[in-house]
Amino acid sequence: MVIKTEGLTKKYGKIAALDDLNLEVEEGEIFGLLGPNGAGKTTIISMLCTILKPTSGRAWVNGFDIVKESSKVRKSIGIVFQQPSVDDLLTGRENLAMHNLLFGVPRELRKQRIDEVLSLVNLEKRADDLVNTYSGGMRRRLELARGIMHHPKILFLDEPTLGLDPQTREHIWEYIQNLAEKECMTVMLTTHYMEEAEQLCDRVAIIDYGKIVALDPPQILKSQIVGDVVKLKLKQEQKNPAIQRIRELDYVKNVKEKDGMLYLSIEDAGRHLQDLLTHTGQIDFVEVRRGTLSDVFLHYTGREIREAEAEGGYWERVMKK
């Protein structure tokens, strides 16, 4: 395992930002930490990158202990932070050249690496301009270029696609996926974009209140929990008996009621929908769609990720409990 944690915990006073994390990530895997802002995703990344020390527990990155061998961990990794971290007073090319020196990239490879990553993120024409003239999206692209230039063993990406246009975003992920396959580079990323995690990750851990509540490949998570999703609005006078009948159907996996609507996870909606509707009686509205990771998140947390975002960060939500 290229990343391993045992009981990894980070507390601030009595509040656990991360609570007893046990995790193993394989070499060459693209692994996603999925959850709302403040759920603990960035805390995990920060500890694995040796920026934060754990309160308790242990972790190893590329076989090195994150506390006892922090310098060896840092030589093994690349990281793109959530907050901007490039030097505004240097040009894009100078930022990359400085990074080359810090990571000891051989002299004969430096220009080649810089040219490669500038082309990747479409910054060739602005490479010799000062970074303080860059847009937010351009700065993000430069940070991504810097993070992968030295071909790290493990690449940590904290909300990596913020500020990127769709074309650049797709191009960068194509390159990262190729790196993971060809060079056995492991990628760990945080995101609160469900579709991003679903499309890109080999496995996903859903994080909520500092804990992993689900962990599996996206397709398995969806098939085990969701299947197809049917959204219904029942006649008020028929609501309670209809819900009871629906719960007894063997092809109905899960029933959630929210804002006057009923959300059903069922197996093979095409085959069972007609029978389902015979048990509901009259309805005001029906919608059928394929299940998503958003539905998985709703199943495990009782709310949609947009609602979790609206509630604020981890600390605010903990204090409401």
Order of alpha helices (4+ residues) and beta strands (2+ residues): beta-beta-beta-alpha-beta-beta-alpha-beta-alpha-alpha-alpha-beta-alpha-beta-alpha-beta-beta-alpha-beta-alpha-beta-beta-alpha-beta-alpha-alpha-alpha
